Amino acid sequence: MNVKKTLALIVSAAMAAGLAQQFANAQQDQNQRRKAFEASKALTKLGDYGEAVEVLEPLADAGDELAIYTIGVLYATGGEGLKQDYNKSFTYYQKGADKRHAGSMRQVGVAYANGWGVAANPTMAQQWYENAANRGDEIGRASCRERV
């Protein structure tokens, strides 16, 4: 076997090993994400919203859109260990909306419609409902129809 073929085989094997490791890491990350959401759901059912937020914060900090949205919901609702805080809720919804998460976009609209964590602004509410609807959010779509 010539040197070029040997080098090509070595490079191919190294690339395959690297891809396999990336896949394994992605699978591990998905498993950790799933476990975090399961834990936060169980904590929420027990009413311990503060602990649920703590479980989800690392995912949210890493940019996980669903974790960001869920923390926003928990702050909007409030519960044991977590004081209801519309300002924090809005901040999380806005972060999710910036990542184009449809549910977060809808909730930004809800916040503007009701003045929760932000000054009430029906025009902004409608814009965010439309943004959510354009991303496939049925509740956002229904909110658009209600206001027309």
Backbone as CSV, one residue per row, in Angstrom:
resi,resn,N_x,N_y,N_z,CA_x,CA_y,CA_z,C_x,C_y,C_z
1,MET,0.855,-1.171,0.000,0.000,0.000,0.000,0.899,1.232,0.000
2,ASN,0.545,2.194,-0.853,1.401,3.374,-0.906,1.086,4.326,0.250
3,VAL,1.945,5.294,0.414,1.874,6.215,1.545,0.584,7.037,1.503
4,LYS,0.148,7.488,0.314,-1.068,8.297,0.199,-2.293,7.518,0.659
5,LYS,-2.394,6.263,0.256,-3.538,5.444,0.644,-3.525,5.189,2.143
6,THR,-2.333,4.944,2.692,-2.220,4.706,4.129,-2.644,5.946,4.907
7,LEU,-2.177,7.124,4.480,-2.560,8.369,5.136,-4.058,8.619,5.011
8,ALA,-4.627,8.342,3.848,-6.058,8.526,3.637,-6.856,7.628,4.572
9,LEU,-6.413,6.399,4.755,-7.095,5.481,5.663,-6.994,5.947,7.107
10,ILE,-5.828,6.439,7.482,-5.632,6.937,8.846,-6.527,8.146,9.108
11,VAL,-6.556,9.078,8.152,-7.387,10.273,8.293,-8.862,9.874,8.351
12,SER,-9.272,8.958,7.485,-10.667,8.500,7.479,-11.046,7.853,8.800
13,ALA,-10.158,7.032,9.336,-10.431,6.373,10.620,-10.523,7.400,11.743
14,ALA,-9.654,8.394,11.721,-9.680,9.440,12.749,-10.966,10.254,12.662
15,MET,-11.382,10.567,11.449,-12.620,11.325,11.266,-13.820,10.510,11.742
16,ALA,-13.835,9.228,11.420,-14.932,8.367,11.856,-14.977,8.285,13.377
17,ALA,-13.829,8.162,13.991,-13.776,8.103,15.455,-14.274,9.416,16.061
18,GLY,-13.891,10.531,15.459,-14.338,11.840,15.937,-15.839,12.004,15.805
19,LEU,-16.388,11.568,14.670,-17.835,11.645,14.473,-18.573,10.743,15.449
20,ALA,-18.025,9.568,15.689,-18.647,8.650,16.646,-18.669,9.275,18.043
21,GLN,-17.582,9.950,18.422,-17.520,10.605,19.729,-18.524,11.757,19.806
22,GLN,-18.628,12.535,18.727,-19.604,13.625,18.701,-21.022,13.086,18.853
23,PHE,-21.310,11.981,18.175,-22.632,11.365,18.284,-22.882,10.899,19.714
24,ALA,-21.882,10.263,20.313,-22.023,9.772,21.698,-22.253,10.946,22.645
25,ASN,-21.516,12.040,22.445,-21.692,13.229,23.285,-23.091,13.822,23.113
26,ALA,-23.570,13.860,21.863,-24.904,14.394,21.607,-25.963,13.525,22.274
27,GLN,-25.799,12.224,22.207,-26.733,11.312,22.858,-26.726,11.522,24.373
28,GLN,-25.545,11.683,24.944,-25.425,11.918,26.386,-26.104,13.234,26.758
29,ASP,-25.883,14.276,25.935,-26.519,15.567,26.193,-28.040,15.447,26.156
30,GLN,-28.564,14.698,25.186,-30.014,14.507,25.085,-30.555,13.762,26.304
31,ASN,-29.806,12.760,26.757,-30.231,12.022,27.953,-30.254,12.923,29.175
32,GLN,-29.235,13.773,29.318,-29.188,14.700,30.452,-30.329,15.708,30.363
33,ARG,-30.613,16.183,29.156,-31.711,17.124,28.950,-33.030,16.470,29.346
34,ARG,-33.259,15.253,28.874,-34.494,14.532,29.187,-34.645,14.353,30.693
35,LYS,-33.560,13.960,31.361,-33.607,13.759,32.813,-33.896,15.066,33.539
36,ALA,-33.322,16.162,33.075,-33.564,17.461,33.705,-35.033,17.851,33.559
37,PHE,-35.613,17.647,32.384,-37.019,17.988,32.184,-37.928,17.080,33.007
38,GLU,-37.589,15.804,33.098,-38.381,14.894,33.931,-38.336,15.322,35.399
39,ALA,-37.142,15.696,35.865,-36.993,16.142,37.253,-37.766,17.435,37.493
40,SER,-37.674,18.385,36.565,-38.376,19.656,36.749,-39.890,19.445,36.729
41,LYS,-40.358,18.538,35.884,-41.795,18.240,35.837,-42.265,17.634,37.159
42,ALA,-41.485,16.708,37.701,-41.834,16.086,38.987,-41.834,17.132,40.100
43,LEU,-40.829,17.997,40.107,-40.756,19.044,41.130,-41.927,20.012,41.015
44,THR,-42.298,20.333,39.780,-43.430,21.233,39.567,-44.714,20.601,40.075
45,LYS,-44.902,19.309,39.809,-46.095,18.620,40.305,-46.146,18.625,41.829
46,LEU,-44.964,18.595,42.450,-44.901,18.665,43.907,-45.050,20.098,44.416
47,GLY,-45.065,21.043,43.479,-45.226,22.447,43.854,-43.923,23.161,44.158
48,ASP,-42.775,22.494,43.962,-41.487,23.100,44.282,-40.902,23.760,43.039
49,TYR,-41.435,24.926,42.723,-41.030,25.636,41.513,-39.594,26.140,41.589
50,GLY,-39.152,26.505,42.790,-37.776,26.988,42.954,-36.761,25.934,42.556
51,GLU,-36.963,24.717,43.017,-36.055,23.614,42.644,-36.161,23.302,41.157
52,ALA,-37.362,23.382,40.608,-37.547,23.121,39.181,-36.727,24.104,38.350
53,VAL,-36.738,25.367,38.750,-35.943,26.379,38.043,-34.456,26.055,38.162
54,GLU,-34.025,25.671,39.344,-32.609,25.340,39.532,-32.173,24.193,38.623
55,VAL,-33.049,23.219,38.426,-32.727,22.084,37.552,-32.631,22.545,36.095
56,LEU,-33.491,23.483,35.711,-33.537,23.919,34.314,-32.546,25.019,33.955
57,GLU,-32.061,25.760,34.943,-31.182,26.893,34.659,-29.945,26.534,33.839
58,PRO,-29.253,25.414,34.135,-28.090,25.097,33.289,-28.459,24.893,31.816
59,LEU,-29.609,24.291,31.572,-30.052,24.129,30.185,-30.376,25.487,29.567
60,ALA,-31.079,26.325,30.324,-31.418,27.654,29.819,-30.150,28.462,29.539
61,ASP,-29.186,28.372,30.442,-27.928,29.093,30.254,-27.189,28.618,29.008
62,ALA,-27.408,27.355,28.645,-26.785,26.794,27.437,-27.602,27.109,26.190
63,GLY,-28.732,27.818,26.361,-29.517,28.247,25.211,-30.678,27.343,24.840
64,ASP,-31.029,26.397,25.693,-32.141,25.493,25.404,-33.460,26.278,25.425
65,GLU,-34.112,26.369,24.264,-35.310,27.195,24.124,-36.459,26.741,25.017
66,LEU,-36.659,25.439,25.120,-37.753,24.940,25.940,-37.502,25.201,27.426
67,ALA,-36.255,25.075,27.852,-35.921,25.375,29.250,-36.150,26.859,29.542
68,ILE,-35.761,27.716,28.614,-35.960,29.159,28.784,-37.454,29.465,28.918
69,TYR,-38.244,28.893,28.018,-39.698,29.088,28.046,-40.296,28.571,29.354
70,THR,-39.893,27.375,29.751,-40.455,26.752,30.955,-40.147,27.576,32.196
71,ILE,-38.942,28.102,32.289,-38.601,28.962,33.429,-39.484,30.212,33.412
72,GLY,-39.735,30.759,32.237,-40.645,31.900,32.133,-42.027,31.567,32.670
73,VAL,-42.527,30.376,32.313,-43.840,29.941,32.800,-43.829,29.816,34.327
74,LEU,-42.759,29.236,34.856,-42.677,29.046,36.311,-42.665,30.387,37.037
75,TYR,-41.920,31.363,36.515,-41.917,32.690,37.147,-43.274,33.377,37.006
76,ALA,-43.952,33.177,35.889,-45.262,33.794,35.691,-46.282,33.227,36.674
77,THR,-46.138,31.945,36.982,-47.081,31.266,37.857,-46.720,31.440,39.324
78,GLY,-45.442,31.257,39.634,-44.994,31.290,41.020,-45.476,30.059,41.766
79,GLY,-44.782,29.721,42.805,-45.118,28.550,43.604,-44.120,28.431,44.737
80,GLU,-44.167,27.297,45.417,-43.264,27.088,46.543,-41.811,27.293,46.107
81,GLY,-41.113,28.127,46.834,-39.698,28.362,46.563,-39.433,29.317,45.410
82,LEU,-40.494,29.884,44.829,-40.315,30.801,43.700,-41.447,31.821,43.712
83,LYS,-41.085,33.050,44.029,-42.071,34.119,44.060,-42.495,34.464,42.634
84,GLN,-43.798,34.667,42.445,-44.284,35.094,41.135,-43.599,36.400,40.772
85,ASP,-43.034,36.450,39.571,-42.278,37.623,39.168,-42.453,37.816,37.664
86,TYR,-43.369,38.714,37.300,-43.641,38.942,35.879,-42.455,39.560,35.147
87,ASN,-41.642,40.337,35.855,-40.463,40.921,35.202,-39.487,39.824,34.776
88,LYS,-39.205,38.893,35.685,-38.310,37.785,35.335,-38.942,36.900,34.270
89,SER,-40.239,36.674,34.409,-40.949,35.868,33.423,-40.796,36.485,32.037
90,PHE,-41.036,37.792,31.938,-40.909,38.474,30.652,-39.489,38.365,30.104
91,THR,-38.509,38.501,30.987,-37.110,38.398,30.553,-36.841,37.043,29.918
92,TYR,-37.332,35.984,30.547,-37.132,34.647,29.982,-37.907,34.476,28.680
93,TYR,-39.151,34.937,28.642,-39.918,34.825,27.402,-39.223,35.582,26.270
94,GLN,-38.689,36.748,26.577,-38.009,37.536,25.543,-36.768,36.796,25.035
95,LYS,-36.027,36.159,25.957,-34.864,35.361,25.534,-35.295,34.238,24.597
96,GLY,-36.388,33.581,24.953,-36.892,32.510,24.096,-37.374,33.040,22.756
97,ALA,-38.054,34.176,22.779,-38.536,34.786,21.541,-37.364,35.191,20.647
98,ASP,-36.292,35.677,21.255,-35.098,36.035,20.486,-34.510,34.814,19.769
99,LYS,-34.763,33.637,20.322,-34.302,32.389,19.708,-35.376,31.822,18.772
100,ARG,-36.457,32.571,18.580,-37.551,32.218,17.668,-38.392,31.042,18.165
101,HIS,-38.491,30.885,19.486,-39.352,29.862,20.076,-40.785,30.397,20.047
102,ALA,-41.682,29.692,19.343,-43.043,30.181,19.109,-43.816,30.412,20.407
103,GLY,-43.724,29.500,21.360,-44.430,29.668,22.627,-43.950,30.896,23.379
104,SER,-42.649,31.128,23.347,-42.106,32.327,23.996,-42.607,33.589,23.308
105,MET,-42.665,33.547,21.976,-43.179,34.706,21.236,-44.620,35.007,21.649
106,ARG,-45.426,33.953,21.759,-46.825,34.127,22.178,-46.884,34.751,23.560
107,GLN,-46.065,34.249,24.472,-46.102,34.746,25.849,-45.600,36.180,25.945
108,VAL,-44.693,36.584,25.073,-44.318,38.002,25.017,-45.557,38.811,24.638
109,GLY,-46.332,38.286,23.686,-47.589,38.948,23.321,-48.551,39.035,24.488
110,VAL,-48.682,37.957,25.241,-49.559,37.939,26.419,-49.093,38.991,27.431
111,ALA,-47.779,39.055,27.626,-47.241,40.034,28.573,-47.586,41.458,28.133
112,TYR,-47.409,41.748,26.837,-47.759,43.083,26.343,-49.259,43.335,26.433
113,ALA,-50.060,42.324,26.191,-51.519,42.490,26.245,-51.995,42.817,27.656
114,ASN,-51.324,42.236,28.651,-51.775,42.373,30.041,-50.916,43.288,30.902
115,GLY,-49.817,43.766,30.364,-48.921,44.607,31.154,-48.192,43.828,32.230
116,TRP,-47.863,42.583,31.933,-47.157,41.721,32.889,-45.662,41.768,32.628
117,GLY,-44.946,42.518,33.466,-43.497,42.629,33.347,-43.047,43.638,32.315
118,VAL,-44.006,44.280,31.686,-43.734,45.269,30.647,-44.971,46.162,30.550
119,ALA,-44.803,47.379,30.068,-45.960,48.261,29.918,-46.928,47.672,28.892
120,ALA,-48.216,47.737,29.204,-49.223,47.222,28.278,-49.123,47.958,26.944
121,ASN,-49.187,47.168,25.867,-49.080,47.746,24.530,-49.795,46.804,23.556
122,PRO,-51.066,47.095,23.257,-51.833,46.209,22.378,-51.202,46.007,20.999
123,THR,-50.561,47.041,20.475,-49.916,46.921,19.160,-48.773,45.914,19.210
124,MET,-47.951,46.011,20.252,-46.849,45.047,20.413,-47.386,43.652,20.672
125,ALA,-48.458,43.551,21.443,-49.061,42.245,21.705,-49.470,41.594,20.394
126,GLN,-50.157,42.342,19.541,-50.601,41.807,18.252,-49.407,41.378,17.395
127,GLN,-48.365,42.184,17.393,-47.172,41.847,16.601,-46.570,40.528,17.073
128,TRP,-46.491,40.337,18.379,-45.901,39.103,18.908,-46.811,37.906,18.688
129,TYR,-48.127,38.117,18.771,-49.045,37.026,18.448,-48.851,36.599,16.992
130,GLU,-48.699,37.581,16.124,-48.479,37.276,14.697,-47.159,36.546,14.489
131,ASN,-46.124,36.997,15.190,-44.831,36.304,15.093,-44.975,34.843,15.512
132,ALA,-45.671,34.611,16.613,-45.880,33.242,17.098,-46.690,32.440,16.091
133,ALA,-47.742,33.045,15.559,-48.579,32.354,14.572,-47.761,31.989,13.341
134,ASN,-46.891,32.886,12.916,-46.041,32.615,11.754,-45.052,31.487,11.998
135,ARG,-44.787,31.196,13.262,-43.906,30.077,13.623,-44.712,28.804,13.900
136,GLY,-46.033,28.864,13.661,-46.862,27.676,13.802,-47.602,27.546,15.117
137,ASP,-47.579,28.576,15.936,-48.239,28.501,17.236,-49.737,28.740,17.068
138,GLU,-50.525,27.711,17.364,-51.980,27.795,17.179,-52.635,28.778,18.145
139,ILE,-52.150,28.842,19.365,-52.731,29.785,20.326,-52.437,31.214,19.879
140,GLY,-51.227,31.450,19.385,-50.899,32.765,18.833,-51.795,33.103,17.661
141,ARG,-52.056,32.124,16.809,-52.939,32.319,15.652,-54.349,32.677,16.137
142,ALA,-54.845,31.952,17.138,-56.183,32.238,17.670,-56.225,33.627,18.298
143,SER,-55.147,34.021,18.969,-55.097,35.352,19.577,-55.140,36.438,18.509
144,CYS,-54.531,36.172,17.367,-54.594,37.133,16.254,-56.028,37.287,15.782
145,ARG,-56.731,36.179,15.621,-58.125,36.226,15.147,-59.032,36.950,16.130
146,GLU,-58.770,36.770,17.432,-59.600,37.419,18.448,-59.480,38.931,18.402
147,ARG,-58.344,39.426,17.980,-58.083,40.860,18.028,-58.363,41.572,16.712
148,VAL,-58.718,40.827,15.684,-58.976,41.449,14.373,-60.360,42.034,14.332
